[in-house]
Amino acid sequence: MEEFHQALEDAHRSIRIADHLISVTYPMVGDKKLFISILRNIFNAFKCCVDALVFYDEKRGSPLSVGGRASFEERLSLFSINLTARYNISPAFAKLINEIREILLEHRKSPVEFVRHNRVIICSESYKLRVLSEAQLKEYIRRARELMQTIARCVT
């Protein structure tokens, strides 16, 4: 199996997990702490989508390839600068991926995190607030699924 097909399968798996967590597990358990786990799966799906397109572009012999050992930041940069235009993908996806990545980094560094009004609030050291809601996560899942389907059409 080609590398880009495996990456697309991994993206699909991560989207299914995130969707199951938000639509089945969260309503049963009701624990807002699941939001971070859901967000990690969404980010993993986006990351696999980017990888799939980069691998596909490398397979086609693109002179702009970054190589298999490139960091995610390098692959994301290639995706946002070159591949979105080449494969007619909205640049808004690159911004969304960066936004989710920033939320996860802020979560990792945050000294305080709490639940309020059915949302998870992440505070930075300077008490800049980042809010995660169920509706926001569902929108992220929808967008991840949209990107995965777009990339699947590009590579087949």
Secondary structure, DSSP 8 states (H G I E B T S, - for coil): --HHHHHHHHHHHHHHHHHHIIIIIHHHH--TTHHHHHHHHHHHHHHHHHHHHHHHHHHTT-TT---TT--HHHHHHHIIIIIHHHTT--THHHHHHHHHHHHHHHHHH-SEEEEETTEEEEE-TT--EEEEEHHHHHHHHHHHHHHHHHHHHHH-
